[in-house]
Amino acid sequence: MNCQEFLESMFEFRRGEGKPEERTRSQAHLASCARCRQELAETEACFSMMKSCCGAEKTPEGLELKLKELMTSCCGSRK
């Protein structure tokens, strides 16, 4: 798995979704990629802050998709 593939599947990964083999690939990638660990940590912090400040139990409709598009466009060139 490369960075772009991880970024494309990161939201499913953080929700605990996806096929077991994809989760294993994501975990292996994270073990070797500090940049993607940082992306995941920042994303977790963002959602945690939303939950604590806004009481949002569920991600607002379309937010994950928009964030994924932004991350892929600005970070997607990483391999």
C-alpha positions in Angstrom: 0.0 0.0 0.0 1.2 3.5 -0.8 0.3 6.8 0.7 -2.4 7.6 -1.8 -4.1 4.2 -1.3 -4.0 4.8 2.5 -5.5 8.3 2.2 -8.3 6.9 0.0 -9.2 4.3 2.6 -8.3 6.2 5.8 -11.8 7.1 6.9 -13.0 3.5 6.6 -9.9 2.5 8.5 -10.5 4.9 11.3 -14.1 3.7 11.6 -12.9 0.1 11.8 -14.5 -0.8 8.5 -13.2 -2.6 5.5 -11.9 -6.1 4.7 -9.5 -7.6 7.2 -6.8 -7.8 4.6 -7.2 -4.1 3.7 -7.0 -3.2 7.4 -3.8 -5.3 7.7 -2.3 -3.5 4.7 -3.2 -0.1 6.2 -1.6 -1.1 9.6 1.5 -2.2 7.8 1.7 1.0 5.9 1.2 3.1 9.0 4.0 1.2 10.7 6.4 2.4 8.1 5.1 5.8 7.1 5.4 8.7 9.6 3.5 11.1 7.2 0.4 8.9 7.1 0.5 8.4 10.8 0.5 12.2 11.1 -2.4 12.5 8.7 -4.4 9.9 10.7 -3.5 11.6 14.0 -4.6 15.0 12.7 -7.8 13.6 11.3 -8.6 11.9 14.6 -7.9 15.1 16.5 -10.3 17.0 14.1 -13.1 14.5 14.7 -12.5 14.4 18.4 -12.7 18.2 18.6 -15.9 18.2 16.6 -17.4 15.6 19.0 -16.3 17.5 22.1 -17.2 21.0 21.0 -20.3 20.3 19.0 -21.6 17.2 20.6 -21.4 15.5 17.1 -21.7 11.8 17.6 -22.0 11.2 13.9 -19.9 12.9 11.2 -21.9 15.5 9.3 -23.1 14.3 5.9 -20.5 14.8 3.2 -17.7 15.9 5.5 -15.6 12.7 5.1 -16.0 12.8 1.3 -14.9 16.5 1.2 -11.9 15.9 3.4 -10.9 12.8 1.4 -11.1 14.9 -1.8 -8.9 17.6 -0.3 -6.4 15.2 1.1 -6.1 13.3 -2.1 -5.7 16.4 -4.2 -3.0 17.9 -2.0 -1.3 14.8 -0.7 -2.2 12.3 -3.4 1.0 12.7 -5.2 2.9 11.0 -2.4 3.7 7.4 -3.0 
